[in-house]
Amino acid sequence: MTTLVTTTAQLRTAREAMAGPVVVVMTMGALHDGHLQLVRRAREVAGEDGSVILTDFVNPLQFAPGEDLDAYPRTLEADVALVDGLADLVFAPSVEEMYPVLPPVVSVALGPIASVFEGAARPTHFAGVATVVLKLLHLTRPDVAVFGRKDAQQLAILERMVADLDVPVRLEAVPIQREDSGLARSSRNVYLSEHGRRDALALSRTVRAVEAAAPSMAGMLAALRSERDAPGVDWDYASAVDPATFAEIGPEHRGPVLVVLAARVEGTRLLDSTVVEATAA
C-alpha cells in the first residue's frame, strides 16, 4: 500500500527506513497515463528490493503572474489511488512546507540554455523548476530520478544542473506518452474541448512529418513548416536545435537533432518534441 506524507519530517523518517535503490518521480499531480508510465519505469528500476517515491506538488515558483497556478488541477486523493501498488511513498507538501519564505532567499540561477524557447516565453519558469527539483532531490535522496522527454528543454537543463552541481543522482528519461490520437499526454489537455484536441494534433503531425523526413536535414526543416497554417493553432516555435546547447541548427548540421514545438490551442500552451539523426542534406 502507498503511504502519503505531507511534511519534510515525515519524509525524512520514511526515507531512512528505505533499503535498496530509491527512485523518485517528480510531478505536479493531476496524474495521467503519461505520469503512470514514469512510475512504472521507476518501479522497474527500483526492483523488488527498492523503493519508489512520487512527489505531488504544484510549484508556485514556476508560474509567472497571470499563468494558471490557481486553476491548475489538484487531485491528490485520486493521484494516490492511481499509484497505489506502484509507488511506496507519495510526498505531497503544502507550499508553506516547501517554502517557509516565498520567494526563497536562495534559488538556482541558470545559464543561456534557460533563456531561449520556453525560457524566452516564460523567463522565470526554469529557475523555479530547477529550484524545486534540487530541493526535492535533497529531500528524497534518490539513486535515480525519472523524467519524461516531453519537456525536452527542462530535461536538458536538469541534466546540466545535476552535472554542474555534482548532485549524486542518475537521471533517466522516458519517451513521450501519447493518446491514441497521437496527442502528447499532458495535465493541461483537460482544458481542451474536443474541437481543440483535433486542432492540437498539428503538433504530433509535425513530429511524424519530421521523423518521416529523417535523415535528410533539409527535409526535416521543411517538415517543421508543414503545419504552420494549421487552423486553431497559434505557433510559438517549431525549431530544430542542438540537444546539448539548444542552439538552432541549419541544413549543414549532421548528428543528433532535437525538434521542439510549442503552440497555444484554445489558450492552452502545448509542447511536443522528438529526437532524430541527420546524416544527409
C-alpha positions in Angstrom: 0.0 0.0 0.0 1.2 3.5 -0.8 1.9 5.8 2.1 1.1 9.5 1.9 3.3 12.0 3.8 2.9 15.8 3.8 5.8 17.1 5.8 9.6 17.0 5.3 10.0 15.5 8.8 7.7 12.6 7.8 9.5 12.2 4.5 12.9 12.0 6.2 11.6 9.3 8.6 10.2 7.3 5.8 13.3 7.7 3.7 15.6 6.5 6.5 13.6 3.2 6.6 14.1 2.5 2.8 16.6 -0.1 1.7 17.8 -0.8 -1.8 17.7 1.6 -4.7 15.4 4.6 -4.3 13.8 6.1 -7.4 11.9 9.3 -7.5 9.3 10.6 -9.9 8.5 14.3 -9.6 5.1 15.6 -10.6 2.6 18.4 -10.0 -0.2 15.9 -9.6 -3.3 15.6 -11.8 -1.7 12.3 -12.8 -2.5 10.8 -16.2 -1.2 7.7 -18.1 2.0 9.6 -19.1 2.8 10.0 -15.4 1.9 6.4 -14.7 4.4 5.3 -17.3 7.1 7.2 -15.5 6.1 5.5 -12.2 6.0 2.1 -13.8 9.6 2.7 -15.2 10.6 3.8 -11.7 9.2 0.6 -10.3 11.3 -1.4 -12.8 14.4 0.5 -11.9 13.9 0.1 -8.2 13.3 -3.6 -8.4 11.8 -5.8 -5.7 14.2 -4.6 -3.1 14.0 -0.9 -3.8 11.5 1.9 -3.2 9.7 4.4 -5.4 8.8 7.9 -4.2 6.3 10.1 -6.1 6.3 13.8 -5.3 3.0 15.6 -5.9 3.4 19.4 -5.6 2.2 22.3 -7.6 5.3 24.5 -7.5 4.4 28.2 -7.4 7.9 29.3 -8.4 7.5 28.0 -11.9 4.3 30.1 -12.6 4.6 33.7 -13.6 1.9 36.3 -12.8 -1.2 35.7 -14.9 -0.4 32.0 -15.6 -2.7 29.2 -14.5 -1.4 28.5 -10.9 -4.8 28.9 -9.2 -6.6 26.9 -12.0 -4.0 24.1 -12.2 -5.8 20.8 -11.3 -5.2 19.4 -7.9 -6.4 15.8 -7.4 -4.3 14.4 -4.6 -6.7 11.7 -3.4 -7.1 10.4 -7.0 -3.4 10.6 -7.6 -2.6 8.5 -4.5 -5.2 5.9 -5.6 -3.7 5.8 -9.1 -0.2 4.9 -7.9 -1.3 2.6 -5.1 0.9 -0.6 -5.5 3.4 1.2 -7.8 4.8 3.9 -5.6 5.8 3.2 -2.0 5.5 6.8 -0.8 3.8 9.9 -2.0 5.2 13.2 -0.8 2.6 16.0 -1.1 3.7 19.0 0.9 2.0 22.4 1.2 3.5 25.5 -0.2 4.4 26.6 3.3 6.2 23.3 4.0 8.3 23.6 0.9 8.9 27.4 1.1 8.9 28.8 4.6 10.0 32.0 2.9 8.4 32.7 -0.5 10.1 33.6 -2.7 13.1 31.8 -1.2 16.2 33.9 -0.5 18.4 31.5 -2.3 17.4 29.8 -5.5 19.0 28.2 -8.6 20.4 30.5 -11.3 20.6 29.2 -14.8 22.6 30.0 -17.9 21.8 30.7 -21.6 20.1 27.4 -22.2 17.3 28.6 -20.0 16.7 31.9 -21.8 15.6 30.6 -25.2 12.4 28.9 -26.4 10.3 28.1 -23.3 12.7 30.3 -21.3 12.0 33.3 -23.6 8.3 32.8 -23.3 8.4 32.2 -19.6 11.5 33.9 -18.2 11.2 32.8 -14.6 9.9 29.3 -15.3 13.1 27.2 -15.5 14.7 28.7 -12.4 11.6 27.8 -10.5 11.7 24.2 -11.8 15.4 23.8 -11.1 15.0 25.2 -7.6 12.2 22.8 -6.6 13.8 19.8 -8.3 17.1 20.5 -6.4 15.1 20.8 -3.1 13.3 17.6 -3.8 16.5 15.7 -4.7 18.0 16.8 -1.4 14.8 15.7 0.5 14.3 12.4 -1.2 18.0 11.5 -1.8 17.2 9.1 -4.7 19.7 7.0 -6.6 17.7 7.6 -9.8 15.2 10.3 -10.8 12.8 9.5 -13.7 11.6 12.3 -16.1 9.6 12.4 -19.3 11.1 13.6 -22.6 8.0 15.8 -23.5 9.5 18.8 -21.6 12.8 18.4 -23.6 14.3 21.8 -22.6 13.5 21.1 -18.9 15.2 17.7 -19.1 18.3 19.2 -20.7 18.5 21.9 -18.0 18.1 19.4 -15.2 20.8 17.2 -16.7 23.1 20.2 -16.8 22.3 21.2 -13.3 23.0 17.7 -11.9 26.3 17.6 -13.7 27.4 21.1 -12.9 26.4 20.9 -9.2 27.7 17.3 -8.7 24.3 16.1 -7.5 24.7 12.3 -6.8 21.8 11.1 -8.8 21.2 9.5 -12.2 18.5 11.0 -14.4 16.6 8.5 -16.6 14.4 9.8 -19.5 11.2 8.0 -20.6 9.8 8.5 -24.1 6.8 10.8 -24.6 3.5 9.1 -23.9 0.7 9.8 -26.4 -3.1 9.5 -26.5 -4.5 7.1 -29.2 -4.9 10.2 -31.4 -1.1 11.0 -31.2 -1.6 14.0 -28.9 1.2 14.1 -26.3 -0.2 13.4 -22.9 -0.3 16.5 -20.6 -2.3 17.5 -17.5 -3.2 20.7 -19.5 -5.1 18.6 -22.1 -8.1 18.7 -19.8 -8.5 22.4 -20.8 -9.1 21.4 -24.4 -12.5 20.9 -26.0 -13.0 18.0 -28.5 -12.5 20.6 -31.3 -9.4 21.9 -29.6 -8.0 18.4 -29.3 -8.4 17.9 -33.0 -6.6 21.2 -33.7 -3.8 20.3 -31.3 -2.9 17.3 -33.4 -1.0 19.7 -35.6 1.9 19.2 -33.2 2.0 15.4 -33.4 1.6 15.6 -37.1 4.6 17.8 -37.3 6.6 15.3 -35.2 5.6 12.5 -37.5 6.5 14.5 -40.6 9.9 15.3 -39.2 10.6 11.7 -38.3 9.5 10.6 -41.8 11.8 13.1 -43.4 14.9 11.9 -41.4 17.8 11.5 -42.1 17.6 14.4 -44.5 18.3 17.7 -42.7 16.7 19.8 -45.4 13.6 17.5 -45.4 13.3 17.8 -41.6 13.5 21.6 -41.7 10.8 21.6 -44.4 8.6 19.3 -42.3 8.8 21.8 -39.4 6.9 24.3 -41.6 4.3 21.8 -42.8 1.6 22.7 -40.2 2.4 26.4 -40.0 -1.1 27.4 -41.2 -3.0 24.7 -39.3 -6.3 26.2 -38.1 -6.8 26.9 -34.4 -3.1 26.7 -33.7 -1.1 29.8 -32.5 2.5 28.6 -33.0 5.2 30.0 -30.7 8.1 28.0 -32.2 8.8 24.8 -34.3 12.6 24.5 -34.3 15.5 22.1 -34.8 18.2 22.6 -32.1 21.4 21.1 -30.8 20.3 18.8 -28.0 23.1 19.9 -25.7 23.0 23.7 -26.2 19.6 24.4 -27.7 21.3 26.5 -30.4 19.2 26.4 -33.6 20.8 24.4 -36.4 20.6 24.7 -40.2 20.8 22.4 -43.3 24.5 21.8 -42.9 24.1 20.1 -39.5 24.9 16.4 -39.1 24.3 14.4 -36.0 21.6 14.3 -33.3 18.7 16.8 -33.8 16.2 17.8 -31.2 12.9 19.1 -32.6 11.0 21.3 -30.1 7.4 22.5 -30.7 5.2 24.9 -28.7 1.8 26.3 -29.6 -1.4 27.6 -28.0 -4.7 25.9 -28.8 -7.8 27.5 -27.2 -5.4 29.4 -24.9 -3.7 26.3 -23.6 0.1 26.1 -24.1 1.1 22.7 -25.5 4.6 21.2 -26.1 5.9 18.3 -28.2 9.3 17.1 -29.3 11.3 14.4 -30.9 15.0 13.4 -31.3 16.2 12.3 -34.8 19.5 11.9 -36.5 20.7 13.9 -39.5 23.1 12.1 -41.8 22.3 13.7 -45.2 21.5 17.1 -46.7 
